[in-house]
């Protein structure tokens, strides 16, 4: 009995506090972004904030449910949960409902559920389960391929449903793999590929080749291992140039116009003023409105429900993906910095707790949680501030939406449960 | 190490984001200004502009509604060429106009409203009003334009026009497309007349739809109507003055000496104030502005500086008495002029020797040359004498701006010792160098209003009120400076002999032919030589005709200065016109119809054409008077019949 009592208070209250702060502040901003006229009924189901009231209420039920299950349950049923998630994603091809061109929702009466939001924690569980297996060694190619298969299966299914944004999130697991022993060369290659892509698009093939060649030549003459031959360097250079060319082909032929334009805006590729003007009314519209709303907030912000651009609904999708611009306008530099600090604190706290875990499963899972939250936060906030090309993914705990909120809550609270159990795991 | 990758990434991203937020919100952010906020529609409510009445309560300027199509460039939805064409047809502009106007508005500011098509007619407005919703970024702003109830007094009343960018930069009250007084009382009493516009802040959504008042309307203001004003002008006298000035160039200023109120302020040629209202305004304004020969926008009653000529002699007489260098009975001889050194200042034949009274009414140059020398030479050096003289002259309001409520003015010129020090070197000049000052030529320049004011000061026997145009402002008193007398440096007792001289000008002197029965007029004729540069050569033109007067002799009701360019000798045009104005004002009717007929029947246009004819021409005595065409005479008669019967 005594043990039961103490265990109940083993939960990491700081994490829970940060979670509550984010959800609460998110709710305040959804209220501002979606209210029409005076707010009379917080349960007005015809408006997003009314629904969000219900979603948040149900979240606490969900939390109690998650915390009351045995910690072992999650490890034991990780594979089954993952398989259910994959099946639910597959089911979308048959029963799914098209919303804004993406087939990512199940419609149940007037409610919709987006399984990709739940697939994230399922994948995190599966990855944790696989890596924590005693026989797994992340340094071997065999295991690398297998974990890759675990994350790319849901990622590709989601991509096929036309939800490119949610697909990108699965790249977050790279951090997990790296933590668990993936060779450094992957990190270098990943960074090199990102730089190559940007250089190739922004400055063209010739300049990119010159840059790549210069780096490799310098590297060749300062190399420590004399054994590596010139041929290997030439091969790397050829692959680099080939990749740079491939990026251009991909950009020009595979990407859809709106995706091209988002990247073009981000890298400022478009010079034709007439075309830019057209983009301002289309792809760049959200971005411009969002940046303007944030800038107009100034240091202190305009105050709750006082944001003129928010009240006027100038930023489309403001209560979902662009919710951060509401914070920027109404709460100013103070409020938006606070949100950044809250997220950083939450992620750092999860990382800190993960490293304290006794079981590898818990640690890997915790890392997965931190990585997913990190990528969501970085992409969403970066996009709203105009630092990153437009990618439609929600801000965890903040954005309007039941599936998203629940998905992230489950993701986080499974970890809170695992963490609370670390004392029993020897 | 491996543990640190994600941790450092998280912290780094956090720092970058906060830096970005700082850049957007604090560094690049600006003080929130609701006027800059495109989410808030600003609806201006323009108040009624104050009416303008003449001194007798006759309405001169009222208002009429006008509708401007305004544009906020960044809110304009792209239209295809068919839509643009349709829109252009509604607005009666060409497609090129459309793009030019839009570019200009964008160039000014993409987010602030600019006028797109100004001053639509009521008909166009009615058609447009219903279709306007279709064109995002465009809206109709109601304003009030002037409606002149008269065809006279353009130079007095002035006009209103769109503010330009430099005004907006200086006075943020004004927004693009607002109207502001540009000339005349519209300019000087702009703040009184315009009132304060009201403003309503309305929250918009991104579809440009109004969704309610901003901050529950707590920031909204109601318009404050402009105040009506009454100006000192007697519109009948003004109309009569303008009629007399027809086909001539010059200025007439009539002042009420007991108050400094300007009764008439005529500049010829004049124009109909209605030309500067409505869509034709800028076209008409340009036409007036570009007329560099007749210069209708140049207010000759306020801005034209002429050598004052003989009327100036009265001041020299007053100074001489004040300085006690002559008495009224001191006599000087005149044998067709005044000799100094080996030079001579000419004079016309008349009796000699000359005392003060004769000197004034015969306008004897020799007499005033002697008097002037005595004034200057009273002091040890010409410089001291000159400064003392200059001080006396300036006390009559000459040589400086009058500092009144007229939108334009000129200081004129009165020399002092330093003027000659600069020209000749200190102590290297003598009284004779400056002798032209004795007869109002040389370095002296004055505007008609300064001369009229001088006449008022003489008529008042030693003081004047700053000439002004404002008589009454609704619920306000007029500035104190207009109701405080300004004293000249001449003692009261010295005026009587000079005034007697001026009275004799009418009785038996240069103006005896323009007497008006029953009114004791005191005046002084004047003639000013003038020159123009024609083909690089300084060429003399026919003299300007000048007349300065006040009446009646005791307790004067009107002081007047008349200037007629190239009108030849003083009494020929200016003297006649002065007498007619005086009679019209005091009696309300004209008994000397012979004078009137002479002035109305004759034109000086041929005189003004001479310098541009490229042919040799005669001046003064060699000129012959020309009469107006019968059609013009009929027009003149029609106008004459309407004055006072409106």
HADDOCK unambig.tbl for C-alpha pairs under 7 A between the chains (distance, minus, plus):
assign (segid A and resid 175 and name CA) (segid B and resid 6 and name CA) 6.43 0.50 0.50
assign (segid A and resid 178 and name CA) (segid B and resid 2 and name CA) 6.82 0.50 0.50
assign (segid A and resid 179 and name CA) (segid B and resid 2 and name CA) 5.22 0.50 0.50
assign (segid A and resid 179 and name CA) (segid B and resid 3 and name CA) 5.91 0.50 0.50
assign (segid A and resid 294 and name CA) (segid B and resid 25 and name CA) 6.67 0.50 0.50
assign (segid A and resid 295 and name CA) (segid B and resid 24 and name CA) 5.01 0.50 0.50
assign (segid A and resid 295 and name CA) (segid B and resid 25 and name CA) 4.50 0.50 0.50
assign (segid A and resid 295 and name CA) (segid B and resid 29 and name CA) 5.39 0.50 0.50
assign (segid A and resid 296 and name CA) (segid B and resid 25 and name CA) 6.84 0.50 0.50
assign (segid A and resid 296 and name CA) (segid B and resid 29 and name CA) 6.47 0.50 0.50
assign (segid A and resid 296 and name CA) (segid B and resid 32 and name CA) 6.72 0.50 0.50
assign (segid A and resid 297 and name CA) (segid B and resid 25 and name CA) 6.34 0.50 0.50
assign (segid A and resid 298 and name CA) (segid B and resid 25 and name CA) 4.39 0.50 0.50
assign (segid A and resid 298 and name CA) (segid B and resid 26 and name CA) 5.61 0.50 0.50
assign (segid A and resid 298 and name CA) (segid B and resid 29 and name CA) 5.43 0.50 0.50
assign (segid A and resid 298 and name CA) (segid B and resid 30 and name CA) 6.74 0.50 0.50
assign (segid A and resid 299 and name CA) (segid B and resid 25 and name CA) 6.04 0.50 0.50
assign (segid A and resid 299 and name CA) (segid B and resid 26 and name CA) 5.61 0.50 0.50
assign (segid A and resid 308 and name CA) (segid B and resid 39 and name CA) 5.89 0.50 0.50
assign (segid A and resid 308 and name CA) (segid B and resid 203 and name CA) 6.95 0.50 0.50
assign (segid A and resid 309 and name CA) (segid B and resid 39 and name CA) 5.61 0.50 0.50
assign (segid A and resid 312 and name CA) (segid B and resid 39 and name CA) 6.39 0.50 0.50
assign (segid A and resid 312 and name CA) (segid B and resid 203 and name CA) 6.29 0.50 0.50
assign (segid A and resid 312 and name CA) (segid B and resid 204 and name CA) 5.25 0.50 0.50
assign (segid A and resid 312 and name CA) (segid B and resid 205 and name CA) 3.81 0.50 0.50
assign (segid A and resid 312 and name CA) (segid B and resid 206 and name CA) 6.24 0.50 0.50
assign (segid A and resid 313 and name CA) (segid B and resid 205 and name CA) 5.42 0.50 0.50
assign (segid A and resid 313 and name CA) (segid B and resid 206 and name CA) 5.94 0.50 0.50
assign (segid A and resid 314 and name CA) (segid B and resid 205 and name CA) 6.00 0.50 0.50
assign (segid A and resid 314 and name CA) (segid B and resid 206 and name CA) 4.51 0.50 0.50
assign (segid A and resid 332 and name CA) (segid B and resid 25 and name CA) 6.98 0.50 0.50
assign (segid A and resid 333 and name CA) (segid B and resid 21 and name CA) 6.35 0.50 0.50
assign (segid A and resid 333 and name CA) (segid B and resid 22 and name CA) 6.60 0.50 0.50
assign (segid A and resid 333 and name CA) (segid B and resid 25 and name CA) 5.99 0.50 0.50
assign (segid A and resid 337 and name CA) (segid B and resid 18 and name CA) 5.80 0.50 0.50
assign (segid A and resid 340 and name CA) (segid B and resid 14 and name CA) 6.10 0.50 0.50
assign (segid A and resid 341 and name CA) (segid B and resid 14 and name CA) 6.96 0.50 0.50
assign (segid A and resid 344 and name CA) (segid B and resid 10 and name CA) 6.30 0.50 0.50
assign (segid A and resid 344 and name CA) (segid B and resid 11 and name CA) 6.56 0.50 0.50
assign (segid A and resid 344 and name CA) (segid B and resid 14 and name CA) 6.23 0.50 0.50
assign (segid A and resid 348 and name CA) (segid B and resid 7 and name CA) 6.55 0.50 0.50
assign (segid A and resid 374 and name CA) (segid B and resid 10 and name CA) 6.77 0.50 0.50
